[in-house]
Amino acid sequence: MIDTHKKHIKIAVYDSENQVLLLNITSDLGNVTELIVDSDSFNRWMEGDLIQRCLPELDIVTRELLISGMDPITQKEIFA
């Protein structure tokens, strides 16, 4: 596993042939979500570009999980 500057996101696998990353995201409730993303898009987001521009294929709940580590259950309690 490779750490990122976001403590809740770890890079589990980098597939250089297909240019994708397998991420392990640990939520605030301790739940782990695996997510496959395009490596260039992920890197652009990590460098400061807007997540909705870099990863538009992700739904808003998944994007918030990436941004903050907030579990979907927590998001529902806060944003509902």
PDB file with one MODEL, atoms N, CA, C and O in Angstrom:
MODEL        1
ATOM      1  N   MET A   1       0.835  -1.185   0.000  1.00  0.00           N
ATOM      2  CA  MET A   1       0.000   0.000   0.000  1.00  0.00           C
ATOM      3  C   MET A   1       0.880   1.249   0.000  1.00  0.00           C
ATOM      4  O   MET A   1       1.917   1.307   0.662  1.00  0.00           O
ATOM      5  N   ILE A   2       0.439   2.231  -0.753  1.00  0.00           N
ATOM      6  CA  ILE A   2       1.147   3.494  -0.833  1.00  0.00           C
ATOM      7  C   ILE A   2       0.271   4.574  -0.205  1.00  0.00           C
ATOM      8  O   ILE A   2      -0.896   4.720  -0.569  1.00  0.00           O
ATOM      9  N   ASP A   3       0.831   5.326   0.731  1.00  0.00           N
ATOM     10  CA  ASP A   3       0.105   6.415   1.362  1.00  0.00           C
ATOM     11  C   ASP A   3      -0.048   7.582   0.393  1.00  0.00           C
ATOM     12  O   ASP A   3       0.769   7.773  -0.508  1.00  0.00           O
ATOM     13  N   THR A   4      -1.104   8.352   0.594  1.00  0.00           N
ATOM     14  CA  THR A   4      -1.286   9.613  -0.112  1.00  0.00           C
ATOM     15  C   THR A   4      -1.289  10.719   0.941  1.00  0.00           C
ATOM     16  O   THR A   4      -1.213  10.428   2.135  1.00  0.00           O
ATOM     17  N   HIS A   5      -1.374  11.964   0.528  1.00  0.00           N
ATOM     18  CA  HIS A   5      -1.421  13.035   1.522  1.00  0.00           C
ATOM     19  C   HIS A   5      -2.782  13.111   2.213  1.00  0.00           C
ATOM     20  O   HIS A   5      -2.955  13.891   3.149  1.00  0.00           O
ATOM     21  N   LYS A   6      -3.730  12.326   1.770  1.00  0.00           N
ATOM     22  CA  LYS A   6      -5.012  12.194   2.467  1.00  0.00           C
ATOM     23  C   LYS A   6      -4.948  10.894   3.255  1.00  0.00           C
ATOM     24  O   LYS A   6      -4.861   9.811   2.676  1.00  0.00           O
ATOM     25  N   LYS A   7      -4.992  11.006   4.574  1.00  0.00           N
ATOM     26  CA  LYS A   7      -4.738   9.844   5.436  1.00  0.00           C
ATOM     27  C   LYS A   7      -5.721   8.695   5.240  1.00  0.00           C
ATOM     28  O   LYS A   7      -5.395   7.556   5.576  1.00  0.00           O
ATOM     29  N   HIS A   8      -6.905   8.956   4.710  1.00  0.00           N
ATOM     30  CA  HIS A   8      -7.910   7.910   4.543  1.00  0.00           C
ATOM     31  C   HIS A   8      -7.807   7.191   3.195  1.00  0.00           C
ATOM     32  O   HIS A   8      -8.542   6.234   2.951  1.00  0.00           O
ATOM     33  N   ILE A   9      -6.900   7.643   2.313  1.00  0.00           N
ATOM     34  CA  ILE A   9      -6.758   7.027   0.993  1.00  0.00           C
ATOM     35  C   ILE A   9      -5.386   6.374   0.859  1.00  0.00           C
ATOM     36  O   ILE A   9      -4.355   7.006   1.086  1.00  0.00           O
ATOM     37  N   LYS A  10      -5.397   5.096   0.487  1.00  0.00           N
ATOM     38  CA  LYS A  10      -4.166   4.364   0.201  1.00  0.00           C
ATOM     39  C   LYS A  10      -4.260   3.794  -1.213  1.00  0.00           C
ATOM     40  O   LYS A  10      -5.317   3.334  -1.642  1.00  0.00           O
ATOM     41  N   ILE A  11      -3.146   3.833  -1.919  1.00  0.00           N
ATOM     42  CA  ILE A  11      -3.099   3.217  -3.239  1.00  0.00           C
ATOM     43  C   ILE A  11      -2.690   1.760  -3.043  1.00  0.00           C
ATOM     44  O   ILE A  11      -1.581   1.473  -2.592  1.00  0.00           O
ATOM     45  N   ALA A  12      -3.595   0.844  -3.384  1.00  0.00           N
ATOM     46  CA  ALA A  12      -3.337  -0.578  -3.189  1.00  0.00           C
ATOM     47  C   ALA A  12      -2.568  -1.157  -4.369  1.00  0.00           C
ATOM     48  O   ALA A  12      -1.634  -1.937  -4.184  1.00  0.00           O
ATOM     49  N   VAL A  13      -2.962  -0.775  -5.582  1.00  0.00           N
ATOM     50  CA  VAL A  13      -2.357  -1.333  -6.787  1.00  0.00           C
ATOM     51  C   VAL A  13      -2.301  -0.248  -7.859  1.00  0.00           C
ATOM     52  O   VAL A  13      -3.250   0.515  -8.041  1.00  0.00           O
ATOM     53  N   TYR A  14      -1.179  -0.196  -8.560  1.00  0.00           N
ATOM     54  CA  TYR A  14      -1.068   0.661  -9.739  1.00  0.00           C
ATOM     55  C   TYR A  14      -0.879  -0.256 -10.932  1.00  0.00           C
ATOM     56  O   TYR A  14       0.108  -0.988 -11.003  1.00  0.00           O
ATOM     57  N   ASP A  15      -1.808  -0.223 -11.862  1.00  0.00           N
ATOM     58  CA  ASP A  15      -1.743  -1.019 -13.085  1.00  0.00           C
ATOM     59  C   ASP A  15      -1.229  -0.106 -14.198  1.00  0.00           C
ATOM     60  O   ASP A  15      -1.997   0.651 -14.792  1.00  0.00           O
ATOM     61  N   SER A  16       0.075  -0.182 -14.475  1.00  0.00           N
ATOM     62  CA  SER A  16       0.679   0.717 -15.457  1.00  0.00           C
ATOM     63  C   SER A  16       0.215   0.423 -16.883  1.00  0.00           C
ATOM     64  O   SER A  16       0.196   1.319 -17.728  1.00  0.00           O
ATOM     65  N   GLU A  17      -0.151  -0.805 -17.146  1.00  0.00           N
ATOM     66  CA  GLU A  17      -0.612  -1.158 -18.491  1.00  0.00           C
ATOM     67  C   GLU A  17      -1.925  -0.455 -18.817  1.00  0.00           C
ATOM     68  O   GLU A  17      -2.092   0.087 -19.910  1.00  0.00           O
ATOM     69  N   ASN A  18      -2.856  -0.465 -17.863  1.00  0.00           N
ATOM     70  CA  ASN A  18      -4.162   0.146 -18.081  1.00  0.00           C
ATOM     71  C   ASN A  18      -4.280   1.551 -17.496  1.00  0.00           C
ATOM     72  O   ASN A  18      -5.320   2.196 -17.631  1.00  0.00           O
ATOM     73  N   GLN A  19      -3.209   2.029 -16.841  1.00  0.00           N
ATOM     74  CA  GLN A  19      -3.177   3.371 -16.249  1.00  0.00           C
ATOM     75  C   GLN A  19      -4.307   3.593 -15.249  1.00  0.00           C
ATOM     76  O   GLN A  19      -4.966   4.633 -15.259  1.00  0.00           O
ATOM     77  N   VAL A  20      -4.521   2.598 -14.383  1.00  0.00           N
ATOM     78  CA  VAL A  20      -5.550   2.734 -13.349  1.00  0.00           C
ATOM     79  C   VAL A  20      -4.956   2.439 -11.977  1.00  0.00           C
ATOM     80  O   VAL A  20      -3.936   1.763 -11.841  1.00  0.00           O
ATOM     81  N   LEU A  21      -5.636   2.975 -10.967  1.00  0.00           N
ATOM     82  CA  LEU A  21      -5.260   2.746  -9.581  1.00  0.00           C
ATOM     83  C   LEU A  21      -6.390   2.029  -8.870  1.00  0.00           C
ATOM     84  O   LEU A  21      -7.563   2.296  -9.131  1.00  0.00           O
ATOM     85  N   LEU A  22      -6.043   1.119  -7.973  1.00  0.00           N
ATOM     86  CA  LEU A  22      -7.010   0.546  -7.050  1.00  0.00           C
ATOM     87  C   LEU A  22      -6.779   1.251  -5.725  1.00  0.00           C
ATOM     88  O   LEU A  22      -5.709   1.135  -5.127  1.00  0.00           O
ATOM     89  N   LEU A  23      -7.789   1.983  -5.271  1.00  0.00           N
ATOM     90  CA  LEU A  23      -7.689   2.721  -4.018  1.00  0.00           C
ATOM     91  C   LEU A  23      -8.417   1.995  -2.904  1.00  0.00           C
ATOM     92  O   LEU A  23      -9.461   1.383  -3.129  1.00  0.00           O
ATOM     93  N   ASN A  24      -7.866   2.063  -1.708  1.00  0.00           N
ATOM     94  CA  ASN A  24      -8.562   1.636  -0.506  1.00  0.00           C
ATOM     95  C   ASN A  24      -8.866   2.890   0.294  1.00  0.00           C
ATOM     96  O   ASN A  24      -7.952   3.600   0.714  1.00  0.00           O
ATOM     97  N   ILE A  25     -10.141   3.163   0.507  1.00  0.00           N
ATOM     98  CA  ILE A  25     -10.570   4.365   1.203  1.00  0.00           C
ATOM     99  C   ILE A  25     -11.211   3.942   2.521  1.00  0.00           C
ATOM    100  O   ILE A  25     -12.202   3.210   2.527  1.00  0.00           O
ATOM    101  N   THR A  26     -10.650   4.399   3.627  1.00  0.00           N
ATOM    102  CA  THR A  26     -11.192   4.071   4.942  1.00  0.00           C
ATOM    103  C   THR A  26     -12.021   5.249   5.423  1.00  0.00           C
ATOM    104  O   THR A  26     -11.512   6.359   5.581  1.00  0.00           O
ATOM    105  N   SER A  27     -13.309   4.995   5.656  1.00  0.00           N
ATOM    106  CA  SER A  27     -14.223   6.070   6.051  1.00  0.00           C
ATOM    107  C   SER A  27     -14.070   6.398   7.530  1.00  0.00           C
ATOM    108  O   SER A  27     -13.361   5.718   8.272  1.00  0.00           O
ATOM    109  N   ASP A  28     -14.757   7.458   7.932  1.00  0.00           N
ATOM    110  CA  ASP A  28     -14.748   7.870   9.332  1.00  0.00           C
ATOM    111  C   ASP A  28     -15.344   6.803  10.248  1.00  0.00           C
ATOM    112  O   ASP A  28     -15.063   6.798  11.446  1.00  0.00           O
ATOM    113  N   LEU A  29     -16.154   5.906   9.708  1.00  0.00           N
ATOM    114  CA  LEU A  29     -16.731   4.815  10.498  1.00  0.00           C
ATOM    115  C   LEU A  29     -15.891   3.540  10.443  1.00  0.00           C
ATOM    116  O   LEU A  29     -16.249   2.528  11.046  1.00  0.00           O
ATOM    117  N   GLY A  30     -14.780   3.593   9.723  1.00  0.00           N
ATOM    118  CA  GLY A  30     -13.884   2.449   9.616  1.00  0.00           C
ATOM    119  C   GLY A  30     -14.197   1.496   8.481  1.00  0.00           C
ATOM    120  O   GLY A  30     -13.527   0.476   8.326  1.00  0.00           O
ATOM    121  N   ASN A  31     -15.204   1.813   7.687  1.00  0.00           N
ATOM    122  CA  ASN A  31     -15.530   0.977   6.530  1.00  0.00           C
ATOM    123  C   ASN A  31     -14.529   1.228   5.415  1.00  0.00           C
ATOM    124  O   ASN A  31     -14.135   2.368   5.167  1.00  0.00           O
ATOM    125  N   VAL A  32     -14.114   0.146   4.736  1.00  0.00           N
ATOM    126  CA  VAL A  32     -13.143   0.265   3.653  1.00  0.00           C
ATOM    127  C   VAL A  32     -13.856   0.062   2.320  1.00  0.00           C
ATOM    128  O   VAL A  32     -14.563  -0.925   2.119  1.00  0.00           O
ATOM    129  N   THR A  33     -13.655   1.014   1.418  1.00  0.00           N
ATOM    130  CA  THR A  33     -14.212   0.950   0.074  1.00  0.00           C
ATOM    131  C   THR A  33     -13.068   0.829  -0.906  1.00  0.00           C
ATOM    132  O   THR A  33     -12.087   1.568  -0.817  1.00  0.00           O
ATOM    133  N   GLU A  34     -13.187  -0.102  -1.847  1.00  0.00           N
ATOM    134  CA  GLU A  34     -12.208  -0.212  -2.923  1.00  0.00           C
ATOM    135  C   GLU A  34     -12.779   0.482  -4.141  1.00  0.00           C
ATOM    136  O   GLU A  34     -13.959   0.341  -4.460  1.00  0.00           O
ATOM    137  N   LEU A  35     -11.927   1.232  -4.817  1.00  0.00           N
ATOM    138  CA  LEU A  35     -12.369   2.015  -5.958  1.00  0.00           C
ATOM    139  C   LEU A  35     -11.280   2.009  -7.014  1.00  0.00           C
ATOM    140  O   LEU A  35     -10.109   2.225  -6.702  1.00  0.00           O
ATOM    141  N   ILE A  36     -11.656   1.765  -8.260  1.00  0.00           N
ATOM    142  CA  ILE A  36     -10.708   1.815  -9.378  1.00  0.00           C
ATOM    143  C   ILE A  36     -10.913   3.140 -10.097  1.00  0.00           C
ATOM    144  O   ILE A  36     -12.028   3.478 -10.494  1.00  0.00           O
ATOM    145  N   VAL A  37      -9.815   3.892 -10.260  1.00  0.00           N
ATOM    146  CA  VAL A  37      -9.874   5.184 -10.934  1.00  0.00           C
ATOM    147  C   VAL A  37      -8.728   5.308 -11.930  1.00  0.00           C
ATOM    148  O   VAL A  37      -7.707   4.632 -11.810  1.00  0.00           O
ATOM    149  N   ASP A  38      -8.914   6.176 -12.908  1.00  0.00           N
ATOM    150  CA  ASP A  38      -7.870   6.501 -13.864  1.00  0.00           C
ATOM    151  C   ASP A  38      -6.740   7.222 -13.124  1.00  0.00           C
ATOM    152  O   ASP A  38      -6.992   8.173 -12.384  1.00  0.00           O
ATOM    153  N   SER A  39      -5.517   6.779 -13.317  1.00  0.00           N
ATOM    154  CA  SER A  39      -4.393   7.334 -12.556  1.00  0.00           C
ATOM    155  C   SER A  39      -4.132   8.800 -12.889  1.00  0.00           C
ATOM    156  O   SER A  39      -3.845   9.583 -11.984  1.00  0.00           O
ATOM    157  N   ASP A  40      -4.223   9.192 -14.150  1.00  0.00           N
ATOM    158  CA  ASP A  40      -3.999  10.596 -14.510  1.00  0.00           C
ATOM    159  C   ASP A  40      -5.052  11.504 -13.889  1.00  0.00           C
ATOM    160  O   ASP A  40      -4.733  12.583 -13.389  1.00  0.00           O
ATOM    161  N   SER A  41      -6.300  11.068 -13.923  1.00  0.00           N
ATOM    162  CA  SER A  41      -7.387  11.853 -13.336  1.00  0.00           C
ATOM    163  C   SER A  41      -7.206  11.996 -11.830  1.00  0.00           C
ATOM    164  O   SER A  41      -7.385  13.081 -11.278  1.00  0.00           O
ATOM    165  N   PHE A  42      -6.852  10.904 -11.173  1.00  0.00           N
ATOM    166  CA  PHE A  42      -6.637  10.933  -9.723  1.00  0.00           C
ATOM    167  C   PHE A  42      -5.482  11.871  -9.383  1.00  0.00           C
ATOM    168  O   PHE A  42      -5.584  12.668  -8.451  1.00  0.00           O
ATOM    169  N   ASN A  43      -4.400  11.783 -10.124  1.00  0.00           N
ATOM    170  CA  ASN A  43      -3.243  12.638  -9.857  1.00  0.00           C
ATOM    171  C   ASN A  43      -3.567  14.117 -10.076  1.00  0.00           C
ATOM    172  O   ASN A  43      -3.096  14.972  -9.325  1.00  0.00           O
ATOM    173  N   ARG A  44      -4.363  14.421 -11.096  1.00  0.00           N
ATOM    174  CA  ARG A  44      -4.763  15.820 -11.311  1.00  0.00           C
ATOM    175  C   ARG A  44      -5.546  16.341 -10.116  1.00  0.00           C
ATOM    176  O   ARG A  44      -5.340  17.473  -9.679  1.00  0.00           O
ATOM    177  N   TRP A  45      -6.448  15.514  -9.586  1.00  0.00           N
ATOM    178  CA  TRP A  45      -7.221  15.910  -8.404  1.00  0.00           C
ATOM    179  C   TRP A  45      -6.301  16.095  -7.195  1.00  0.00           C
ATOM    180  O   TRP A  45      -6.430  17.074  -6.461  1.00  0.00           O
ATOM    181  N   MET A  46      -5.388  15.170  -6.991  1.00  0.00           N
ATOM    182  CA  MET A  46      -4.480  15.267  -5.846  1.00  0.00           C
ATOM    183  C   MET A  46      -3.584  16.504  -5.948  1.00  0.00           C
ATOM    184  O   MET A  46      -3.103  17.012  -4.935  1.00  0.00           O
ATOM    185  N   GLU A  47      -3.366  16.979  -7.162  1.00  0.00           N
ATOM    186  CA  GLU A  47      -2.537  18.174  -7.360  1.00  0.00           C
ATOM    187  C   GLU A  47      -3.342  19.468  -7.267  1.00  0.00           C
ATOM    188  O   GLU A  47      -2.778  20.554  -7.398  1.00  0.00           O
ATOM    189  N   GLY A  48      -4.666  19.366  -7.042  1.00  0.00           N
ATOM    190  CA  GLY A  48      -5.443  20.561  -6.773  1.00  0.00           C
ATOM    191  C   GLY A  48      -6.588  20.879  -7.704  1.00  0.00           C
ATOM    192  O   GLY A  48      -7.334  21.825  -7.452  1.00  0.00           O
ATOM    193  N   ASP A  49      -6.753  20.118  -8.779  1.00  0.00           N
ATOM    194  CA  ASP A  49      -7.879  20.362  -9.674  1.00  0.00           C
ATOM    195  C   ASP A  49      -9.170  19.907  -8.989  1.00  0.00           C
ATOM    196  O   ASP A  49      -9.127  19.095  -8.064  1.00  0.00           O
ATOM    197  N   LEU A  50     -10.300  20.417  -9.430  1.00  0.00           N
ATOM    198  CA  LEU A  50     -11.583  20.065  -8.837  1.00  0.00           C
ATOM    199  C   LEU A  50     -11.933  18.602  -9.113  1.00  0.00           C
ATOM    200  O   LEU A  50     -11.774  18.112 -10.231  1.00  0.00           O
ATOM    201  N   ILE A  51     -12.405  17.927  -8.090  1.00  0.00           N
ATOM    202  CA  ILE A  51     -12.708  16.497  -8.216  1.00  0.00           C
ATOM    203  C   ILE A  51     -13.801  16.246  -9.249  1.00  0.00           C
ATOM    204  O   ILE A  51     -13.751  15.244  -9.962  1.00  0.00           O
ATOM    205  N   GLN A  52     -14.793  17.140  -9.343  1.00  0.00           N
ATOM    206  CA  GLN A  52     -15.865  16.923 -10.314  1.00  0.00           C
ATOM    207  C   GLN A  52     -15.374  17.068 -11.750  1.00  0.00           C
ATOM    208  O   GLN A  52     -15.996  16.535 -12.668  1.00  0.00           O
ATOM    209  N   ARG A  53     -14.275  17.777 -11.958  1.00  0.00           N
ATOM    210  CA  ARG A  53     -13.668  17.853 -13.282  1.00  0.00           C
ATOM    211  C   ARG A  53     -12.817  16.626 -13.577  1.00  0.00           C
ATOM    212  O   ARG A  53     -12.818  16.105 -14.693  1.00  0.00           O
ATOM    213  N   CYS A  54     -12.094  16.176 -12.565  1.00  0.00           N
ATOM    214  CA  CYS A  54     -11.153  15.067 -12.759  1.00  0.00           C
ATOM    215  C   CYS A  54     -11.842  13.708 -12.782  1.00  0.00           C
ATOM    216  O   CYS A  54     -11.465  12.830 -13.558  1.00  0.00           O
ATOM    217  N   LEU A  55     -12.839  13.537 -11.943  1.00  0.00           N
ATOM    218  CA  LEU A  55     -13.508  12.234 -11.805  1.00  0.00           C
ATOM    219  C   LEU A  55     -15.034  12.399 -11.928  1.00  0.00           C
ATOM    220  O   LEU A  55     -15.766  12.059 -10.998  1.00  0.00           O
ATOM    221  N   PRO A  56     -15.512  12.914 -13.060  1.00  0.00           N
ATOM    222  CA  PRO A  56     -16.952  13.167 -13.207  1.00  0.00           C
ATOM    223  C   PRO A  56     -17.797  11.895 -13.226  1.00  0.00           C
ATOM    224  O   PRO A  56     -19.009  11.948 -13.017  1.00  0.00           O
ATOM    225  N   GLU A  57     -17.165  10.770 -13.473  1.00  0.00           N
ATOM    226  CA  GLU A  57     -17.905   9.502 -13.522  1.00  0.00           C
ATOM    227  C   GLU A  57     -18.324   9.022 -12.132  1.00  0.00           C
ATOM    228  O   GLU A  57     -19.179   8.145 -12.009  1.00  0.00           O
ATOM    229  N   LEU A  58     -17.726   9.593 -11.088  1.00  0.00           N
ATOM    230  CA  LEU A  58     -18.070   9.200  -9.716  1.00  0.00           C
ATOM    231  C   LEU A  58     -19.295   9.977  -9.246  1.00  0.00           C
ATOM    232  O   LEU A  58     -19.451  11.157  -9.560  1.00  0.00           O
ATOM    233  N   ASP A  59     -20.161   9.303  -8.490  1.00  0.00           N
ATOM    234  CA  ASP A  59     -21.317  10.009  -7.950  1.00  0.00           C
ATOM    235  C   ASP A  59     -20.875  10.913  -6.796  1.00  0.00           C
ATOM    236  O   ASP A  59     -19.750  10.807  -6.307  1.00  0.00           O
ATOM    237  N   ILE A  60     -21.756  11.785  -6.377  1.00  0.00           N
ATOM    238  CA  ILE A  60     -21.418  12.803  -5.378  1.00  0.00           C
ATOM    239  C   ILE A  60     -21.038  12.181  -4.029  1.00  0.00           C
ATOM    240  O   ILE A  60     -20.178  12.715  -3.329  1.00  0.00           O
ATOM    241  N   VAL A  61     -21.658  11.076  -3.663  1.00  0.00           N
ATOM    242  CA  VAL A  61     -21.349  10.413  -2.395  1.00  0.00           C
ATOM    243  C   VAL A  61     -19.930   9.848  -2.417  1.00  0.00           C
ATOM    244  O   VAL A  61     -19.191   9.966  -1.439  1.00  0.00           O
ATOM    245  N   THR A  62     -19.559   9.237  -3.532  1.00  0.00           N
ATOM    246  CA  THR A  62     -18.209   8.680  -3.658  1.00  0.00           C
ATOM    247  C   THR A  62     -17.164   9.789  -3.704  1.00  0.00           C
ATOM    248  O   THR A  62     -16.085   9.657  -3.126  1.00  0.00           O
ATOM    249  N   ARG A  63     -17.484  10.875  -4.388  1.00  0.00           N
ATOM    250  CA  ARG A  63     -16.543  12.002  -4.419  1.00  0.00           C
ATOM    251  C   ARG A  63     -16.347  12.571  -3.017  1.00  0.00           C
ATOM    252  O   ARG A  63     -15.221  12.894  -2.639  1.00  0.00           O
ATOM    253  N   GLU A  64     -17.422  12.699  -2.241  1.00  0.00           N
ATOM    254  CA  GLU A  64     -17.287  13.203  -0.869  1.00  0.00           C
ATOM    255  C   GLU A  64     -16.485  12.232  -0.012  1.00  0.00           C
ATOM    256  O   GLU A  64     -15.709  12.660   0.843  1.00  0.00           O
ATOM    257  N   LEU A  65     -16.657  10.952  -0.224  1.00  0.00           N
ATOM    258  CA  LEU A  65     -15.854   9.953   0.490  1.00  0.00           C
ATOM    259  C   LEU A  65     -14.374  10.163   0.186  1.00  0.00           C
ATOM    260  O   LEU A  65     -13.545  10.112   1.095  1.00  0.00           O
ATOM    261  N   LEU A  66     -14.038  10.396  -1.061  1.00  0.00           N
ATOM    262  CA  LEU A  66     -12.650  10.666  -1.434  1.00  0.00           C
ATOM    263  C   LEU A  66     -12.140  11.967  -0.807  1.00  0.00           C
ATOM    264  O   LEU A  66     -11.033  12.008  -0.271  1.00  0.00           O
ATOM    265  N   ILE A  67     -12.944  13.016  -0.876  1.00  0.00           N
ATOM    266  CA  ILE A  67     -12.525  14.323  -0.375  1.00  0.00           C
ATOM    267  C   ILE A  67     -12.300  14.304   1.134  1.00  0.00           C
ATOM    268  O   ILE A  67     -11.261  14.747   1.622  1.00  0.00           O
ATOM    269  N   SER A  68     -13.274  13.791   1.858  1.00  0.00           N
ATOM    270  CA  SER A  68     -13.270  13.956   3.320  1.00  0.00           C
ATOM    271  C   SER A  68     -13.117  12.672   4.125  1.00  0.00           C
ATOM    272  O   SER A  68     -12.801  12.713   5.314  1.00  0.00           O
ATOM    273  N   GLY A  69     -13.343  11.529   3.474  1.00  0.00           N
ATOM    274  CA  GLY A  69     -13.340  10.271   4.226  1.00  0.00           C
ATOM    275  C   GLY A  69     -14.657  10.030   4.944  1.00  0.00           C
ATOM    276  O   GLY A  69     -14.773   9.098   5.740  1.00  0.00           O
ATOM    277  N   MET A  70     -15.655  10.871   4.663  1.00  0.00           N
ATOM    278  CA  MET A  70     -16.941  10.757   5.337  1.00  0.00           C
ATOM    279  C   MET A  70     -17.758   9.612   4.738  1.00  0.00           C
ATOM    280  O   MET A  70     -18.054   9.591   3.543  1.00  0.00           O
ATOM    281  N   ASP A  71     -18.111   8.666   5.600  1.00  0.00           N
ATOM    282  CA  ASP A  71     -18.891   7.500   5.198  1.00  0.00           C
ATOM    283  C   ASP A  71     -20.254   7.936   4.643  1.00  0.00           C
ATOM    284  O   ASP A  71     -20.803   8.943   5.087  1.00  0.00           O
ATOM    285  N   PRO A  72     -20.805   7.185   3.673  1.00  0.00           N
ATOM    286  CA  PRO A  72     -22.136   7.516   3.161  1.00  0.00           C
ATOM    287  C   PRO A  72     -23.203   7.623   4.258  1.00  0.00           C
ATOM    288  O   PRO A  72     -24.115   8.443   4.150  1.00  0.00           O
ATOM    289  N   ILE A  73     -23.100   6.821   5.290  1.00  0.00           N
ATOM    290  CA  ILE A  73     -24.060   6.897   6.408  1.00  0.00           C
ATOM    291  C   ILE A  73     -23.939   8.245   7.104  1.00  0.00           C
ATOM    292  O   ILE A  73     -24.947   8.889   7.396  1.00  0.00           O
ATOM    293  N   THR A  74     -22.721   8.667   7.367  1.00  0.00           N
ATOM    294  CA  THR A  74     -22.476   9.964   7.994  1.00  0.00           C
ATOM    295  C   THR A  74     -22.953  11.096   7.091  1.00  0.00           C
ATOM    296  O   THR A  74     -23.548  12.068   7.557  1.00  0.00           O
ATOM    297  N   GLN A  75     -22.685  10.960   5.796  1.00  0.00           N
ATOM    298  CA  GLN A  75     -23.133  11.989   4.851  1.00  0.00           C
ATOM    299  C   GLN A  75     -24.656  12.141   4.894  1.00  0.00           C
ATOM    300  O   GLN A  75     -25.175  13.257   4.869  1.00  0.00           O
ATOM    301  N   LYS A  76     -25.354  11.028   4.957  1.00  0.00           N
ATOM    302  CA  LYS A  76     -26.813  11.066   4.993  1.00  0.00           C
ATOM    303  C   LYS A  76     -27.296  11.770   6.254  1.00  0.00           C
ATOM    304  O   LYS A  76     -28.243  12.554   6.206  1.00  0.00           O
ATOM    305  N   GLU A  77     -26.646  11.493   7.383  1.00  0.00           N
ATOM    306  CA  GLU A  77     -27.044  12.127   8.643  1.00  0.00           C
ATOM    307  C   GLU A  77     -26.798  13.641   8.600  1.00  0.00           C
ATOM    308  O   GLU A  77     -27.607  14.412   9.115  1.00  0.00           O
ATOM    309  N   ILE A  78     -25.710  14.060   8.002  1.00  0.00           N
ATOM    310  CA  ILE A  78     -25.349  15.475   7.984  1.00  0.00           C
ATOM    311  C   ILE A  78     -26.100  16.249   6.905  1.00  0.00           C
ATOM    312  O   ILE A  78     -26.609  17.341   7.162  1.00  0.00           O
ATOM    313  N   PHE A  79     -26.170  15.688   5.702  1.00  0.00           N
ATOM    314  CA  PHE A  79     -26.704  16.429   4.571  1.00  0.00           C
ATOM    315  C   PHE A  79     -28.189  16.216   4.321  1.00  0.00           C
ATOM    316  O   PHE A  79     -28.774  16.927   3.503  1.00  0.00           O
ATOM    317  N   ALA A  80     -28.813  15.268   4.991  1.00  0.00           N
ATOM    318  CA  ALA A  80     -30.238  14.984   4.748  1.00  0.00           C
ATOM    319  C   ALA A  80     -31.143  15.998   5.421  1.00  0.00           C
ATOM    320  O   ALA A  80     -32.365  15.901   5.314  1.00  0.00           O
TER     321      ALA A  80
ENDMDL
END
